[in-house]
Amino acid sequence: MKMLFWAIAALVGASLLFFASIYGASELGGEVAVLHRPAADGSVDPVRVWIVEDERGVWIEHGGPDAPWIQGLAQAPELRLERAGAEATYRAVPDPSSHAHYHELRQARYGWADTYVAMVTSDAASCPGVPIRLDPTGG
């Protein structure tokens, strides 16, 4: 009985350590921005996201094409994003055609953390997410 207890404790401990390391990689692997996205009840839901950019634009990815907040961008495309302590307003545009480009930029920017987190989420090839291009509004 004692052996079973220790085996279960080791399994639970290893699982907790693994998921804590995934969380650590996502938080410490590079810049994390806070997206203030609309929730279904009309409130604003802060969500921590990775952000990538190059000369073509700025993107985040948090949800698939059926996510209510992404579908709602057609009617209300304005989003707030906190980045490095500063808050800015963007016009958010779903940009599925940039999916491969987004993942290339994410891998280049977040490196080992991107690879590690993809072990439990999904890699670029099987990712169901929709990149969202963020166009500054000046507000």
Rosetta blueprint (number, residue, H / E / L):
1 M L
2 K H
3 M H
4 L H
5 F H
6 W H
7 A H
8 I H
9 A H
10 A H
11 L H
12 V H
13 G H
14 A H
15 S H
16 L H
17 L H
18 F H
19 F H
20 A H
21 S H
22 I H
23 Y H
24 G H
25 A H
26 S H
27 E H
28 L H
29 G L
30 G L
31 E L
32 V E
33 A E
34 V E
35 L E
36 H E
37 R E
38 P E
39 A L
40 A L
41 D L
42 G L
43 S L
44 V E
45 D E
46 P E
47 V E
48 R E
49 V E
50 W E
51 I L
52 V E
53 E E
54 D E
55 E L
56 R L
57 G E
58 V E
59 W E
60 I E
61 E E
62 H L
63 G L
64 G L
65 P L
66 D L
67 A L
68 P H
69 W H
70 I H
71 Q H
72 G H
73 L H
74 A H
75 Q L
76 A L
77 P L
78 E E
79 L E
80 R E
81 L E
82 E E
83 R E
84 A L
85 G L
86 A E
87 E E
88 A E
89 T E
90 Y E
91 R E
92 A E
93 V E
94 P E
95 D L
96 P H
97 S H
98 S H
99 H H
100 A H
101 H H
102 Y H
103 H H
104 E H
105 L H
106 R H
107 Q H
108 A H
109 R H
110 Y H
111 G H
112 W H
113 A H
114 D H
115 T H
116 Y H
117 V H
118 A H
119 M L
120 V L
121 T L
122 S L
123 D L
124 A H
125 A H
126 S H
127 C L
128 P L
129 G L
130 V L
131 P E
132 I E
133 R E
134 L E
135 D E
136 P E
137 T L
138 G L
139 G L
